[in-house]
Amino acid sequence: MAAEILEQLAEALIKGQAPVVKELTQKAIDDGIDASEILNDGLVAGMSVIGDRFKRNEVYIPEVLIAARAMNSGMELVKPLLLAAGVKAKGTVCCATVKGDLHDIGKNLVCMMLEGAGYEVIDLGVNCTPEQFVKGVQENDADAIGMSALLTTTMTNMKATIDAFTEAGLRDKVKIMVGGAPLTQSFSDEIGADGYAPDAASAVDLMAELVG
């Protein structure tokens, strides 16, 4: 019975049916299914399917956003239970779009998917200065940062942010992931980032490698 509800939950998430996801999540909770099971076998299982389809260009950003919103409606119910049960996050990640850049769709997508994958995500917003990134990491004792840029003119601020971590003596303590339309793996290597992700689903895989 539990397996059946979780399967329906994953299916509703894949279809982006937020009210159904909320309803089934509540039903799973009422039926006494463990919160981490609801998260992993229901919500994350569904989001993984969407992530894989996104990588294969079978679905696009609007569908992923709709699925991520549906996931969030379930997460709202499960999160307090996970915290109460003392389920630890896989790691803490600060995400933001770099200084001078106001684009946030990609960044929001990465935040939602990382959260769904079990990370504590601190969204520092857009137009984030190197100092704000450093402060965000210090205040939240973060393990990693995710930097996004959509303009070739703001990409350079990624290097400035990495330099700020070096100056603050934190570079060895924090993993740095970068992404955004104009970026490439070679640019990521050039500026000394720990990794580059071409899309939100890959960002989750990369974070698992970096933070373990």
MIDOSE-1310 file (N, C-alpha, C; in nm, 2 decimals, decimal comma, always signed):
residues 212
maae	+0,08/-0,12/+0,00/+0,00/+0,00/+0,00/+0,09/+0,13/+0,00; +0,19/+0,13/+0,09/+0,28/+0,24/+0,09/+0,34/+0,27/-0,04; +0,39/+0,16/-0,10/+0,46/+0,17/-0,23/+0,37/+0,23/-0,34; +0,24/+0,19/-0,33/+0,14/+0,24/-0,42/+0,12/+0,39/-0,41
ileq	+0,11/+0,44/-0,29/+0,09/+0,58/-0,27/+0,21/+0,66/-0,31; +0,33/+0,61/-0,28/+0,45/+0,68/-0,32/+0,47/+0,68/-0,47; +0,42/+0,58/-0,53/+0,43/+0,57/-0,68/+0,33/+0,68/-0,74; +0,21/+0,68/-0,68/+0,12/+0,78/-0,73/+0,17/+0,93/-0,71
laea	+0,24/+0,94/-0,59/+0,30/+1,07/-0,56/+0,40/+1,11/-0,66; +0,49/+1,02/-0,69/+0,59/+1,05/-0,79/+0,53/+1,08/-0,93; +0,43/+1,01/-0,96/+0,36/+1,03/-1,09/+0,29/+1,17/-1,10; +0,23/+1,21/-0,99/+0,16/+1,34/-0,98/+0,26/+1,45/-0,99
likg	+0,38/+1,43/-0,93/+0,49/+1,53/-0,94/+0,54/+1,54/-1,08; +0,56/+1,43/-1,14/+0,61/+1,43/-1,28/+0,51/+1,51/-1,37; +0,38/+1,50/-1,34/+0,28/+1,57/-1,42/+0,26/+1,71/-1,37; +0,33/+1,75/-1,27/+0,32/+1,89/-1,22/+0,19/+1,92/-1,15
qapv	+0,13/+1,82/-1,09/+0,00/+1,85/-1,02/+0,02/+1,88/-0,88; +0,04/+2,00/-0,85/+0,07/+2,05/-0,71/-0,03/+2,01/-0,61; -0,17/+2,04/-0,64/-0,27/+2,00/-0,54/-0,27/+1,85/-0,51; -0,25/+1,77/-0,61/-0,26/+1,62/-0,60/-0,13/+1,58/-0,51
vkel	-0,02/+1,64/-0,54/+0,10/+1,61/-0,47/+0,08/+1,64/-0,32; +0,02/+1,75/-0,29/+0,00/+1,79/-0,15/-0,09/+1,69/-0,08; -0,20/+1,66/-0,15/-0,30/+1,57/-0,10/-0,24/+1,43/-0,07; -0,16/+1,38/-0,17/-0,10/+1,24/-0,15/+0,01/+1,24/-0,05
tqka	+0,08/+1,36/-0,04/+0,18/+1,37/+0,07/+0,11/+1,36/+0,21; +0,00/+1,43/+0,22/-0,07/+1,43/+0,35/-0,12/+1,29/+0,38; -0,17/+1,22/+0,27/-0,23/+1,09/+0,29/-0,12/+0,99/+0,33; +0,00/+1,01/+0,27/+0,11/+0,92/+0,31/+0,15/+0,95/+0,46
iddg	+0,15/+1,07/+0,50/+0,18/+1,11/+0,64/+0,08/+1,05/+0,73; -0,05/+1,06/+0,70/-0,16/+1,01/+0,78/-0,15/+0,86/+0,79; -0,10/+0,79/+0,68/-0,09/+0,65/+0,68/+0,03/+0,60/+0,76; +0,10/+0,69/+0,81/+0,22/+0,66/+0,90/+0,35/+0,62/+0,82
idas	+0,35/+0,66/+0,69/+0,47/+0,63/+0,61/+0,58/+0,73/+0,66; +0,70/+0,67/+0,67/+0,82/+0,75/+0,72/+0,84/+0,87/+0,63; +0,87/+0,98/+0,70/+0,89/+1,11/+0,62/+1,01/+1,10/+0,52; +1,12/+1,03/+0,56/+1,23/+1,02/+0,46/+1,19/+0,93/+0,35
eiln	+1,10/+0,84/+0,37/+1,06/+0,75/+0,26/+0,97/+0,83/+0,17; +0,88/+0,92/+0,22/+0,80/+1,00/+0,14/+0,89/+1,09/+0,05; +0,99/+1,15/+0,12/+1,08/+1,23/+0,04/+1,15/+1,16/-0,07; +1,22/+1,05/-0,03/+1,31/+0,98/-0,13/+1,23/+0,90/-0,23
dglv	+1,13/+0,82/-0,19/+1,06/+0,73/-0,28/+0,94/+0,80/-0,35; +0,90/+0,91/-0,30/+0,79/+0,98/-0,37/+0,84/+1,11/-0,44; +0,88/+1,21/-0,36/+0,91/+1,34/-0,42/+1,04/+1,34/-0,50; +1,15/+1,29/-0,44/+1,28/+1,29/-0,51/+1,27/+1,20/-0,63
agms	+1,20/+1,08/-0,61/+1,19/+0,99/-0,72/+1,13/+1,05/-0,85; +1,02/+1,13/-0,82/+0,95/+1,20/-0,93/+1,04/+1,30/-0,99; +1,11/+1,38/-0,91/+1,19/+1,49/-0,96/+1,31/+1,44/-1,03; +1,36/+1,32/-1,00/+1,47/+1,26/-1,07/+1,43/+1,23/-1,21
vigd	+1,31/+1,18/-1,23/+1,26/+1,15/-1,36/+1,26/+1,27/-1,45; +1,21/+1,38/-1,39/+1,20/+1,51/-1,46/+1,34/+1,56/-1,49; +1,43/+1,54/-1,40/+1,57/+1,58/-1,42/+1,63/+1,51/-1,54; +1,61/+1,38/-1,54/+1,66/+1,29/-1,65/+1,60/+1,33/-1,79
rfkr	+1,47/+1,36/-1,78/+1,41/+1,40/-1,91/+1,46/+1,54/-1,96; +1,48/+1,62/-1,86/+1,54/+1,76/-1,89/+1,67/+1,74/-1,96; +1,76/+1,66/-1,90/+1,89/+1,64/-1,96/+1,88/+1,58/-2,10; +1,78/+1,50/-2,13/+1,76/+1,45/-2,26/+1,68/+1,54/-2,36
nevy	+1,65/+1,66/-2,31/+1,57/+1,75/-2,39/+1,43/+1,70/-2,42; +1,38/+1,62/-2,33/+1,24/+1,56/-2,35/+1,14/+1,66/-2,28; +1,18/+1,73/-2,18/+1,10/+1,84/-2,12/+1,19/+1,96/-2,11; +1,12/+2,08/-2,10/+1,20/+2,20/-2,09/+1,17/+2,28/-1,96
ipev	+1,24/+2,40/-1,95/+1,23/+2,47/-1,82/+1,09/+2,49/-1,77; +0,99/+2,53/-1,85/+0,86/+2,55/-1,79/+0,81/+2,42/-1,72; +0,82/+2,30/-1,78/+0,78/+2,18/-1,72/+0,85/+2,15/-1,59; +0,98/+2,18/-1,60/+1,07/+2,15/-1,48/+1,02/+2,24/-1,36
liaa	+0,99/+2,37/-1,39/+0,95/+2,46/-1,29/+0,82/+2,42/-1,23; +0,72/+2,37/-1,32/+0,59/+2,33/-1,27/+0,61/+2,21/-1,18; +0,70/+2,11/-1,22/+0,72/+1,99/-1,14/+0,79/+2,03/-1,00; +0,88/+2,13/-1,01/+0,95/+2,17/-0,89/+0,85/+2,24/-0,79
ramn	+0,76/+2,32/-0,85/+0,66/+2,38/-0,76/+0,57/+2,27/-0,69; +0,54/+2,17/-0,77/+0,46/+2,06/-0,72/+0,54/+1,99/-0,61; +0,67/+1,97/-0,63/+0,75/+1,91/-0,53/+0,75/+2,00/-0,40; +0,76/+2,13/-0,42/+0,76/+2,22/-0,30/+0,64/+2,20/-0,22
sgme	+0,52/+2,18/-0,28/+0,40/+2,17/-0,21/+0,40/+2,05/-0,12; +0,47/+1,94/-0,16/+0,49/+1,82/-0,08/+0,59/+1,85/+0,03; +0,70/+1,92/-0,01/+0,81/+1,94/+0,08/+0,77/+2,02/+0,20; +0,67/+2,11/+0,18/+0,62/+2,20/+0,29/+0,57/+2,11/+0,41
lvkp	+0,51/+2,00/+0,37/+0,45/+1,91/+0,47/+0,55/+1,82/+0,53; +0,65/+1,77/+0,45/+0,75/+1,67/+0,49/+0,86/+1,74/+0,57; +0,90/+1,86/+0,54/+1,02/+1,92/+0,60/+1,01/+1,93/+0,75; +0,90/+1,97/+0,81/+0,89/+1,98/+0,96/+0,91/+1,84/+1,02
llla	+0,86/+1,74/+0,95/+0,87/+1,60/+1,01/+1,02/+1,55/+1,00; +1,08/+1,59/+0,89/+1,22/+1,55/+0,88/+1,31/+1,61/+0,98; +1,28/+1,74/+1,01/+1,36/+1,82/+1,11/+1,33/+1,76/+1,25; +1,20/+1,73/+1,27/+1,16/+1,67/+1,40/+1,23/+1,53/+1,43
agvk	+1,24/+1,46/+1,32/+1,30/+1,33/+1,33/+1,46/+1,33/+1,33; +1,51/+1,46/+1,32/+1,65/+1,47/+1,32/+1,72/+1,43/+1,20; +1,65/+1,42/+1,08/+1,71/+1,38/+0,96/+1,80/+1,50/+0,91; +1,93/+1,47/+0,91/+2,03/+1,58/+0,87/+2,03/+1,60/+0,72
akgt	+2,05/+1,73/+0,68/+2,06/+1,76/+0,54/+2,19/+1,71/+0,49; +2,20/+1,68/+0,36/+2,33/+1,63/+0,30/+2,44/+1,73/+0,31; +2,40/+1,86/+0,32/+2,50/+1,96/+0,32/+2,42/+2,09/+0,31; +2,50/+2,20/+0,33/+2,43/+2,34/+0,32/+2,50/+2,41/+0,20
vcca	+2,41/+2,46/+0,12/+2,46/+2,53/-0,01/+2,40/+2,67/-0,01; +2,49/+2,77/-0,04/+2,44/+2,91/-0,07/+2,44/+2,93/-0,22; +2,32/+2,97/-0,27/+2,31/+2,99/-0,41/+2,28/+3,13/-0,44; +2,33/+3,19/-0,55/+2,29/+3,32/-0,59/+2,34/+3,35/-0,74
tvkg	+2,28/+3,45/-0,80/+2,33/+3,50/-0,92/+2,43/+3,61/-0,89; +2,54/+3,61/-0,97/+2,65/+3,70/-0,93/+2,62/+3,85/-0,95; +2,70/+3,93/-0,89/+2,69/+4,08/-0,90/+2,67/+4,13/-1,04; +2,57/+4,22/-1,06/+2,54/+4,28/-1,19/+2,44/+4,20/-1,27
dlhd	+2,40/+4,08/-1,22/+2,31/+3,99/-1,30/+2,18/+3,97/-1,22; +2,07/+4,00/-1,29/+1,94/+3,99/-1,22/+1,86/+3,87/-1,27; +1,92/+3,78/-1,34/+1,85/+3,66/-1,39/+1,84/+3,56/-1,28; +1,72/+3,50/-1,26/+1,70/+3,41/-1,15/+1,63/+3,27/-1,18
igkn	+1,58/+3,25/-1,31/+1,51/+3,13/-1,33/+1,60/+3,01/-1,31; +1,71/+3,01/-1,37/+1,80/+2,89/-1,36/+1,85/+2,87/-1,21; +1,88/+2,98/-1,15/+1,92/+2,97/-1,01/+1,81/+2,92/-0,92; +1,68/+2,96/-0,94/+1,57/+2,92/-0,86/+1,55/+2,77/-0,89
lvcm	+1,57/+2,73/-1,01/+1,55/+2,58/-1,05/+1,65/+2,50/-0,97; +1,78/+2,54/-0,97/+1,88/+2,47/-0,90/+1,85/+2,46/-0,75; +1,80/+2,58/-0,69/+1,77/+2,58/-0,55/+1,66/+2,47/-0,52; +1,56/+2,47/-0,60/+1,45/+2,38/-0,58/+1,49/+2,24/-0,59
mleg	+1,57/+2,21/-0,69/+1,61/+2,07/-0,71/+1,71/+2,02/-0,61; +1,80/+2,11/-0,56/+1,90/+2,08/-0,45/+1,82/+2,05/-0,32; +1,72/+2,14/-0,30/+1,64/+2,12/-0,18/+1,57/+1,99/-0,18; +1,51/+1,96/-0,30/+1,44/+1,83/-0,31/+1,53/+1,71/-0,30
agye	+1,66/+1,73/-0,33/+1,76/+1,62/-0,32/+1,81/+1,61/-0,18; +1,77/+1,69/-0,08/+1,80/+1,67/+0,06/+1,91/+1,77/+0,11; +1,93/+1,88/+0,04/+2,03/+1,98/+0,08/+1,96/+2,09/+0,15; +2,03/+2,16/+0,25/+1,97/+2,28/+0,31/+2,02/+2,39/+0,21
vidl	+1,93/+2,47/+0,15/+1,96/+2,57/+0,05/+1,93/+2,71/+0,10; +2,04/+2,79/+0,10/+2,02/+2,93/+0,14/+2,02/+3,01/+0,01; +1,91/+3,07/-0,03/+1,91/+3,15/-0,15/+1,95/+3,29/-0,12; +2,06/+3,33/-0,17/+2,11/+3,47/-0,15/+2,06/+3,57/-0,25
gvnc	+1,98/+3,52/-0,34/+1,91/+3,61/-0,44/+2,00/+3,64/-0,56; +1,97/+3,76/-0,62/+2,04/+3,80/-0,74/+2,14/+3,92/-0,71; +2,22/+3,96/-0,81/+2,31/+4,07/-0,79/+2,39/+4,06/-0,66; +2,44/+3,94/-0,64/+2,51/+3,91/-0,51/+2,66/+3,94/-0,52
tpeq	+2,71/+4,03/-0,44/+2,85/+4,07/-0,44/+2,94/+3,95/-0,38; +3,07/+3,96/-0,41/+3,16/+3,86/-0,35/+3,15/+3,86/-0,20; +3,14/+3,98/-0,14/+3,13/+3,99/+0,00/+3,01/+3,92/+0,06; +2,89/+3,94/-0,01/+2,77/+3,88/+0,03/+2,78/+3,72/+0,03
fvkg	+2,85/+3,67/-0,08/+2,87/+3,53/-0,09/+2,95/+3,48/+0,04; +3,06/+3,55/+0,07/+3,14/+3,51/+0,18/+3,06/+3,51/+0,31; +2,99/+3,62/+0,33/+2,91/+3,64/+0,45/+2,80/+3,53/+0,46; +2,74/+3,49/+0,35/+2,64/+3,39/+0,35/+2,70/+3,26/+0,39
vqen	+2,82/+3,23/+0,34/+2,88/+3,10/+0,38/+2,92/+3,10/+0,53; +2,97/+3,22/+0,58/+3,02/+3,22/+0,72/+2,90/+3,21/+0,81; +2,79/+3,29/+0,78/+2,67/+3,29/+0,87/+2,60/+3,15/+0,87; +2,60/+3,08/+0,76/+2,53/+2,95/+0,75/+2,61/+2,83/+0,76
dada	+2,75/+2,85/+0,78/+2,84/+2,74/+0,79/+2,82/+2,65/+0,67; +2,81/+2,71/+0,55/+2,78/+2,64/+0,43/+2,90/+2,55/+0,38; +2,87/+2,44/+0,32/+2,97/+2,35/+0,26/+3,00/+2,39/+0,12; +2,91/+2,46/+0,05/+2,93/+2,48/-0,09/+2,85/+2,61/-0,13
igms	+2,89/+2,67/-0,25/+2,81/+2,77/-0,31/+2,78/+2,74/-0,45; +2,67/+2,79/-0,50/+2,63/+2,77/-0,64/+2,62/+2,91/-0,70; +2,70/+2,94/-0,80/+2,70/+3,08/-0,86/+2,64/+3,07/-1,00; +2,56/+3,16/-1,03/+2,49/+3,16/-1,17/+2,52/+3,30/-1,24
allt	+2,54/+3,29/-1,37/+2,55/+3,41/-1,45/+2,49/+3,39/-1,58; +2,41/+3,48/-1,63/+2,35/+3,46/-1,77/+2,41/+3,56/-1,87; +2,49/+3,65/-1,83/+2,55/+3,74/-1,92/+2,70/+3,73/-1,93; +2,76/+3,74/-2,04/+2,90/+3,73/-2,06/+2,97/+3,84/-1,98
ttmt	+2,90/+3,95/-1,96/+2,96/+4,07/-1,89/+2,97/+4,04/-1,74; +2,88/+3,96/-1,69/+2,88/+3,93/-1,54/+2,96/+3,81/-1,50; +3,00/+3,73/-1,60/+3,08/+3,60/-1,57/+3,20/+3,63/-1,50; +3,27/+3,75/-1,53/+3,39/+3,78/-1,46/+3,38/+3,79/-1,31
nmka	+3,26/+3,83/-1,27/+3,24/+3,84/-1,12/+3,25/+3,71/-1,05; +3,24/+3,60/-1,12/+3,26/+3,47/-1,06/+3,40/+3,45/-1,01; +3,50/+3,50/-1,09/+3,64/+3,49/-1,05/+3,66/+3,58/-0,93; +3,60/+3,70/-0,93/+3,61/+3,79/-0,82/+3,56/+3,73/-0,69
tida	+3,45/+3,65/-0,70/+3,39/+3,58/-0,58/+3,49/+3,48/-0,53; +3,55/+3,40/-0,62/+3,64/+3,29/-0,58/+3,76/+3,36/-0,51; +3,81/+3,47/-0,57/+3,92/+3,54/-0,51/+3,89/+3,59/-0,37; +3,76/+3,63/-0,35/+3,72/+3,68/-0,22/+3,72/+3,57/-0,11
ftea	+3,69/+3,44/-0,16/+3,69/+3,33/-0,06/+3,84/+3,30/-0,03; +3,93/+3,31/-0,13/+4,07/+3,29/-0,10/+4,12/+3,39/+0,00; +4,09/+3,52/-0,02/+4,13/+3,62/+0,07/+4,08/+3,60/+0,21; +3,95/+3,55/+0,22/+3,89/+3,53/+0,35/+3,94/+3,40/+0,42
glrd	+4,03/+3,33/+0,35/+4,09/+3,21/+0,41/+3,99/+3,09/+0,41; +3,89/+3,10/+0,32/+3,78/+3,00/+0,32/+3,78/+2,91/+0,20; +3,87/+2,94/+0,11/+3,87/+2,86/-0,02/+3,87/+2,71/+0,00; +3,95/+2,67/+0,09/+3,97/+2,52/+0,11/+3,85/+2,46/+0,18
kvki	+3,77/+2,54/+0,24/+3,66/+2,49/+0,32/+3,53/+2,49/+0,25; +3,52/+2,55/+0,13/+3,39/+2,56/+0,06/+3,41/+2,51/-0,09; +3,31/+2,43/-0,13/+3,32/+2,39/-0,27/+3,24/+2,49/-0,36; +3,29/+2,52/-0,47/+3,23/+2,62/-0,56/+3,19/+2,56/-0,69
mvgg	+3,05/+2,57/-0,71/+2,99/+2,52/-0,84/+2,94/+2,64/-0,92; +2,96/+2,64/-1,05/+2,92/+2,75/-1,13/+2,83/+2,70/-1,25; +2,74/+2,79/-1,30/+2,65/+2,75/-1,41/+2,59/+2,87/-1,47; +2,52/+2,85/-1,58/+2,46/+2,96/-1,65/+2,49/+2,95/-1,80
aplt	+2,40/+3,00/-1,88/+2,40/+2,99/-2,03/+2,54/+3,01/-2,10; +2,61/+3,12/-2,07/+2,73/+3,14/-2,14/+2,85/+3,07/-2,09; +2,84/+2,99/-1,98/+2,95/+2,92/-1,92/+2,99/+2,79/-1,99; +3,12/+2,75/-1,97/+3,17/+2,63/-2,02/+3,25/+2,56/-1,92
qsfs	+3,29/+2,44/-1,94/+3,37/+2,37/-1,84/+3,51/+2,43/-1,84; +3,56/+2,48/-1,96/+3,69/+2,54/-1,96/+3,70/+2,67/-1,89; +3,59/+2,75/-1,89/+3,58/+2,87/-1,82/+3,58/+2,84/-1,67; +3,51/+2,74/-1,63/+3,51/+2,70/-1,49/+3,65/+2,66/-1,44
deig	+3,72/+2,58/-1,52/+3,86/+2,54/-1,49/+3,95/+2,67/-1,48; +3,93/+2,76/-1,57/+4,01/+2,88/-1,58/+4,00/+2,97/-1,45; +3,88/+2,98/-1,40/+3,86/+3,07/-1,28/+3,88/+2,99/-1,15; +3,91/+2,86/-1,16/+3,94/+2,78/-1,04/+3,82/+2,74/-0,96
adgy	+3,70/+2,72/-1,03/+3,58/+2,67/-0,96/+3,60/+2,52/-0,94; +3,53/+2,45/-0,85/+3,54/+2,31/-0,83/+3,46/+2,23/-0,93; +3,36/+2,30/-1,00/+3,28/+2,22/-1,09/+3,18/+2,31/-1,17; +3,14/+2,26/-1,28/+3,05/+2,34/-1,37/+2,93/+2,24/-1,40
apda	+2,81/+2,30/-1,40/+2,69/+2,22/-1,43/+2,62/+2,29/-1,54; +2,59/+2,22/-1,65/+2,52/+2,28/-1,77/+2,37/+2,30/-1,74; +2,31/+2,22/-1,65/+2,17/+2,24/-1,62/+2,14/+2,20/-1,47; +2,02/+2,22/-1,43/+1,98/+2,20/-1,29/+2,00/+2,05/-1,24
asav	+1,96/+1,96/-1,33/+1,97/+1,82/-1,29/+2,12/+1,78/-1,27; +2,20/+1,83/-1,36/+2,35/+1,80/-1,35/+2,40/+1,87/-1,22; +2,35/+1,98/-1,19/+2,39/+2,05/-1,07/+2,37/+1,97/-0,94; +2,26/+1,89/-0,94/+2,24/+1,81/-0,82/+2,34/+1,69/-0,82
dlma	+2,37/+1,63/-0,94/+2,47/+1,53/-0,95/+2,61/+1,58/-0,90; +2,64/+1,70/-0,95/+2,77/+1,76/-0,92/+2,78/+1,79/-0,77; +2,68/+1,84/-0,72/+2,68/+1,87/-0,57/+2,70/+1,74/-0,49; +2,64/+1,63/-0,53/+2,66/+1,50/-0,46/+2,81/+1,46/-0,47
elvg	+2,88/+1,49/-0,58/+3,02/+1,46/-0,60/+3,11/+1,55/-0,51; +3,07/+1,68/-0,51/+3,15/+1,78/-0,44/+3,14/+1,77/-0,29; +3,01/+1,75/-0,24/+2,99/+1,75/-0,10/+2,98/+1,61/-0,04; +2,95/+1,52/-0,13/+2,94/+1,38/-0,09/+2,83/+1,35/+0,01
